[in-house]
Amino acid sequence: MAGLGRTRISLPSQFFASFSFDRKFTICLSSSSSSSGVAFFGSVSYMMLPGIDVSKSLIYTPLTINPATGGTKISIVNPYTMMQTSIYGAVVRAFMKELSQVLRVTLVKPFGACFDLNSFTSTRVGPGVPQIDLVLQSSNVIWTMFRANSIVQAKESVLCLGFVDGGLSPRTSIVIGGHQL
């Protein structure tokens, strides 16, 4: 377990202070229990495969403190992304529209959109699920969530959109959960 917050005792803060790193970090958590995630600290090359520096394709998003309600937060405590009710509803409707040809099944709590696994088209990386794009601080900064990060196998032969309704008046409008990281 590693604290990634803003406090002086957080892992990034200790690295930045001890090793004079730039105050940047990159994290990619695996949604699979059989493979590891990765974290990089500072402004360094992120060599994932021989000769491939993935840091060249990353877009920087500043982490700021939200002084009021609303906004977006990243949480590895919450397993799934939680969205304020109206945002959640819009995302679910758009996702279901994209999957209008896929058989819907009885909902599995806490999810609001569930589908029959066997009715998806097949791709080389799994079921044919649309990507989800979140626009961050500008239209040039988009967080794309691909198949493995947007869906959850909730039961045998049941895939659900891995987002949940956060209620009408949450303190933070969108909380990105661990499954989506």
Secondary structure by P-SEA (a helix, b strand, c coil): ccccccccccaaaaaaaacccccbbbbbbbccccbbbbbbcccccccccccccccccbbbbbbbbccccbbbbbbccccbbbccaaaaaaaaaaaaaaaccccccccccccccccccccccccccccbbbbbbbbcccccbbbbbcccccccccccccccccccccccccccccccccccc
